[in-house]
C-alpha cells in the first residue's frame, strides 16, 4: 500500500518515490461519484505550472511533497483508511495492476459502502478526489523527470556510466558467488531492477520468467536485482525469494554491495521496474527500459531491443 512512512535513507526514499510513480498508473474503475475531469481544488495545482523550468532536484522535491500529501491523508483519517485497505481483496489488487490508483480506491469504497459509517464514507470520497488530483500532478512531473533524465543521459554518458557490470562481484539469493563471467557467457543479458513493495515489478515477474526461457534458446539470460536485498540484507532476501517463488520466477536474482559500481547505479534509479541490456563485457547497451513487460506493447518493444543487439553479433 501507499500509506507507508517515507524513509530518510537515500536509496529507500527513491524507492518510495518510484513506487508512487509506478502505482500512479496502476488501477481504472469509477466510484464515489468520481470522474477523471473532477475539479480537484484541494491539491497543489501550482506544481505542474512551476516544473517546466525546474531542475531535477526541484522536480523530485515537488514529487516528494505530493507523496507526503497523500501519506498525510491516510494518516489524518487512519481508521477509515485502514478499514478500506482491509477490504481490498487480492483479486481486486491483481486485476487493478494496469489501472488508476484513485479509481481503484473509489471502487473498493463504493462496492463496500455499507461497511462504512456515513461520515467515514464522505471522508473517504473527499480524500479520493484529492488523491486523484495529486496523481495527475505526479504523472505530469514524472514525464518531465523522464525527459530531463533522457536529456542528461544523452549529453553526459561516458564509458564509466555504461560499464556498470565490469568486474562485477556478488551472490545469488542462495548465497552462491557470482561474478562478471555470468555476463561473458551470454550474447545479451537482460537485467531487471525491482523491489518487493513495487506492485508493477511483482506483476511482471512471471512474464520475465517466460522471457528467460525464450532467451536461453537465443543465447541470453534474464537476471533480477531486487534492491531490498543489497548488502546481503537477510530479511530482504527472504521476502524476495518468497515473492519469486509465488510468482513462479526461477531465474537468477543477485545481491551485492550497495557501494559497488552497480550498487550506485541501482541507487540512482528513479522509476521501477527498470530493465537494461548488458553485453559480454558488462556494458549497458542503449537506454534503460522502464515499465512492466506484462504489458504486451512493452514486451514487444523490449524484444525489439534484444533482437537488435543479437542481430549485431
N, C-alpha and C positions, 0 to 999 in steps of 0.2 A: 504493500500500500504506500501511497504517497505521504501519509501522515507520519513520517519519520522525522526525528530530530536531525537537523543539518549538523554535520560534524566538522571540526576545525582542521583535521589533518588534510593537507592539500589534495592528495590523491582521492581520499574519501569524499571530499567536497565536490571534486569534479565528477565523481561517480554519481552523487546525488543529483547534481545538475544534469548529467547525461540521462539519468533515469527519468527525470521530469520531462526532458526533451523527448525521450522515446515514448513515455506514457502519454504525452500530449497528443499523439496521433494514434492512440490505441482503440477507442470504442465508438457507435453512431446510432443510438436509439433516440426516441423523444419521450419526455416525461415531465411531470410537474408543470405542464403547460408551457414547456420551453420551446425556443426557436432559435436557430443559428443567427437570426437577424435581430435578436433581442438587444435593446439599448442598455448596455451594462454601465450604469452610472457609478457603481461602487469601485471599479477598477481604475488603476492609474493609467489613463488613456494617453498621458503625455509621453510614456515610454517609447511608443512607436515613432512619434514625431521628432524625438530628440536623438534617435540612434543613427540617423543617416550619416552623420559625420563623426560618430563616436569611435574611440579606439577600441581594440579588442578587450582591454581591461574594463573599460566603461560599459561595453555591451554585456560582459559577463557579470558585472556588478548589478546591472539592471535585471538580468535573469535571476540572479540570486535574490534580489529584492522581491521579484514576482513569486518565487518559490516560497519565500518567507511569508508572503501574504497568504498563500494557500495553507501553509502549515499553521498559521495563526488562526485561520477559520476553523480548522479541525480542532485546534486546542481550545478555542473560545467556546465551542459547542461540543465538547468531547463526548458527553454521554449520548447525545443524539447520533453523532457520527460513529461511535463505537457500535451502536445498535445497527446502523445502516451497513457498516462494513461486515458485521457478522452475518448479515442477510445476503451478502454477495457470494452465491454458491460457486463451486469450482467450474461447473459447466458454463455459467454466465461469464466468468472471467476468461475462460478459454475461447468462447465464441466472440468475445469483445476484443481480441488481440489486435485487430486492424482498424479499430473504430475510435470514436471520440470519448475522452475521459469524462467530461461533464455530462454527456448524454448517457453514458453507462451509469453514472451515479443517479441521474434522474430516473432511468429505467428501473433501477433497484428500489428507489424510494417510492416511485409511483406504483409498482407492482406489489409492494408491501405496505401500502398506505395505512391499512388497518392496524399495523403493528406500532404505529406512532401516535402520540397524542396530537391534537390539533396544533398546539404550539410547536412541537417538535417538527411536524410536517412543514409548517410555514417557515420555520427557521432553516430547515434543510433545503427547501426550494429556493429561498433567497440566497443561501450560500452557493448553491449550484449555479445560479445565474451569474454570480460574482466570479466563480471559478471559470465559467465559460468565457467571460471576458479576459480573464488572466491568461487562459490557454491561447486565446487568439493573439495576445501580445507576445507570449512565449514563441509562438510559431513565427511571428514576424522577426523577432530577434534571432531565432535560430537560422533563418535564411540569411540574415546579414552577417552572422558569425561565420556561416559556411562560405559565403562569398569572400569574406575577409581572410579566412584561412586558406582558401584556394589561391587568392592573390599573393599571400605571404609565401606559400609553398612554392609557387611558380617563380617568384623573384629571388628567393633566398635558399633554394635547395642546394645542398652540397653533397660530396661523397660521404661525409660523416653522417648526414641525416638519412641517407639511404642504406648504408652498410650496417643496419641495425643488428643483424644476426651473425655478423662475422665474429669468430672466436666465441660463439655462444657456449655457455655452460649453465646447466640447470638440472632439474629432475622431472620425471613424470609424477603423476599424483600417487603412484605406488612406491615412490622413493628411489626409483632406478635412475642412475646417472644418464644424462642426455647432453650431447654436445653438437657442434655445427656439422658433424658428419650426417646428422639427420637430414639437413638441407642438401648436402652434397650428393646424396644418393637419389634425389628427386629431380625430375625435369622442371617441376614447379611445385612449390609448397603453398597451400592456402592457409594463412594464419588468421584465426578468428579471435578477436578480443571481446570478452564478455564479463559479466559479473552476476552473481546469484540472484540479486534483487531486481534485475532488469528483465521485465516480462517479455519484451520482444526478443531479447537474447535467448532466453529459455525456449521461447516459441519456435525458434529456428533450429534447435539442436538436432532434432530427428532428421530434418532436411539436410543439415550439414553431414550427418552420418551417411545418408544416401549419396551425397556428393563425394564423400571419402571413398566409398565403394567404387564409384564410377571413375574417380581419379586414379585409383590403384591400377586400373586397366590401361590408363593413359600415361603411366609413369610418374604420377604425382601423389599427393597426400594432403589431407586436412589435419591441421594441428590447432588445438584450442588453448587459449590463455585466459584463465579466469583471474582477474586482478585481485579478487579476495584471497587468493591462495599465495600471493607473493611473500617472499621471506619465509617460506615453509610454514605458513600460518595453518596450524593443525585444524582449528575449527573451520576455517575457510575451505581447506582441502576436503574435510569430511562432508561439508554441505555440498560442495561442488560435485563430489563423487556420487552422492545420493541423487542429485538432480540429473546428472548424466545418465545414471542407471535408470531412473524413472522415465527419461525421455528416449531410452534405447540408443544412446550415443556411446559408442565404444572406441572412437578414435582417440588418439593420444592428446592429453592435455598436459601442460607444462607449468612448473613453478620455478622461480629464480629470484635473485637478489634485486630488490627494488632500486638499488643504487647502481645496477649494471646499465649498460647502454640500452638494452631492450627494456629494462625496468623504467628508465627515464622516459623512453618513448611511450610506454604504456601510461605513465603518469601524466602525459600531455594530451592524451586522447580525450576529447570533449564530447563525443557522441558515441553511444553504444547501441547495438553492436557495430564494430568496425572490423573490416576484413581487408587484409593486404596479401599481395602475391610476392613470394620470395624466391629468388633464383638460387642456383647451386652454390654461389659464393656468399650467400647470406644477405644479398642486397634486396631491398624492397623495390619492386618494379611498378612503375606507374603511380597513379593516385590511389589513396585508400578508398575502399568501397564502404559506404555507410548504408545501413538498412538491412532488415532481415531477408534472407533468401527463401523463406517460406512464402513470400510474395513472388508469384511466377515471373513478373516482369523484372524484379530484382535478380532472380535466379538466372534468367536468360541473359541479363546484362553481365553478370559475373562470369557466366560460361563463355561469353564472347571475349572477355578479357583473358580468361585462361587459355582459350583456343588461340588467341593472338600470340601469346607467349610461346605456346607449343609449336606454332607454325614457324617461329623464328629459329627453332632448334635444328 
